[in-house]
């Protein structure tokens, strides 16, 4: 078995162009006619991992692929082949789930399939590409490969590209590499280079979506008759074949030396280009899960003619560790496992991965859920395989849905309590994992708190419906063309029985616990009185704010040579204690005020010497004030 270096997604899109020269030397005149699109989707266990922005790989992939499928496919027929979605260790787990069909039909079926797929098994890239070629049945197409790692089950896919090219298989392969190391990028870019495709790098959910879009554009590009993919025998190259003394293959990395000087990095995963013939040395070893090299060995070799030189290397087998999770004797998908030594994190892997590691004693930690913070201490020995078996406390998942008196169902945050303490937070719309038992369900929502109730949760996957006593309130603002400073779009709803207030939208029915309330207006939009009211069970109460009458003030400055510079501001102050929102004024711009007397003063370095004026605001009227420079 090979070390598990996981994939995020493999998508193969077949849009072969008749007679194109991804591998052939000539392109026909009608090579730009698109035909089929085959999506091959990686659902290996590693998809539960995280990207650099902490998004889950499978969620980012599902989102990006959904957006990609929503784009226009024109006349392409679309098919869908997931792999690694059924069995944990099967390197032939690949299935044509959605046969080729016209875009609108295929998109619906593929979207539904993706929603139901959960990452499970291994990542047979090469096998899936071979099966995808059969699906296309000799018809034209392109391939889009999206991966966060390299092949784990079969030969190097780059080698497969050389085989296809030698057989004149007319397929380009475009690659999107997600969060790859430099060596992994080089290996995956090799697939694109050899086949005449393009490589795109992505390390976050946003960049993932962008890379898919760019790859889709590359697929639609016509194939040039002068396409020049990498020649099979072009230049000099090194290929490394690494096994231990029992014949097990390993991915190795290391360095290339000439005359004792390091000149390049090398890997057994792909073709290593060498600039000129001569005598060389490689120092390589198995790449461990922590990224280091295990007991590198040196091998001398000579390059004399253009083409590939294969060097066989016998390496020492490191310690190998993998894990399984059991719950009530049944397999559980588990979680990421983190290995520590002396409190320091050394490496990570997931169930069904095989992690290569240095011999020694480790503490392995895993947290499938809040009730299972698991630890195992094991010694790993060189050349030996060690299986970690994590035993989980039995947990189940459940949903809570609340039901209003009119039968409307809704979700929101709540909590499970036991013996006076909060035990679990229950998230709206998401499954919650808990130990089965009897709990007190609480929800302290400001407008619609739940009277604590006892609930027994014992059935996995069940949705529990909880009735909620409620009425409704609809908050409105009376239409008025003059007496609003600007259009209001909110209010606050305060409970007079419980205290506290909460933002409330307008013109919509808000469910509330029966009782006494006060609606507080959007005070930045005008002048209103708060409204007190009472709501009964299953009753809808409408409350309407009526704006107080307003007048307007416009401030201008008289033309004069006495201003130090052109005045650009002024201020208005209440003379009778009336409420104001903002007395700052710009010349020539009307602002609304409550009726009454006001003092208008100049402002800034330009109008600071203006003589103050008093003005009376009348409801529905506009009054203009002309400020004059004060007499010297």
Buried (B, 14 or more C-beta within 10 A) or exposed (E): BBBBBBBBBBBBBBBBBBBBBBBBEEBBEEBBBBBBBBBBBBBBBBBBBEBEEEBBBBBBBBBBBBEBBEEEBEEBBBBBBBBBBBEBBBBBBBBBBBEBBEBEEBBEBBBEBBEEBEBBBBBBBBBBBBBBBEBBEEBBBBBBBBBBBBBBBBEBBBBBBBEBBEEEBBBBBBBBBBBBBEBBBBBBBBBBBBBBBBBBBBBBBBBBBBBBBBBBEBBEEEBEBEBEBBEEEEBBBBBBEBBBEEEEBBBBBBBBBBEEEEEBBBBBBBBBBBEEEEEBBBBBBBBBBBEBBBEBBEBEBEBEEEEBBEBEBEBBBBBBBBBBBEBEEEEBBBBBBBBBEEEEEBBBBBBBBBBBBBBBEBBBBBBBBBBBEBEBEBEBEBEEEBEBEBEBEEBBBBBBBBBBBEEEEEBBBBBBBEEEEEBBEBBBEEBBBBBBEEBBBBBEBBBBBBEBEEBEBEEEEEEBEBEBBBBBBBBBBEEEEEBBBEEBEBBBBBBEEBEEBBEBEBEEBBBBBBEEBBBBBBBEBBBBEBBEEEBEEEEBBEBBBBBBBBBBBBBBBEEEEEBEEEBEBBBBEBEEEBEBBEBEBEBEEBBBBBBBEBBBBBBBEBBBBBEEBEBEBEEEEEBEBEBBBEEE
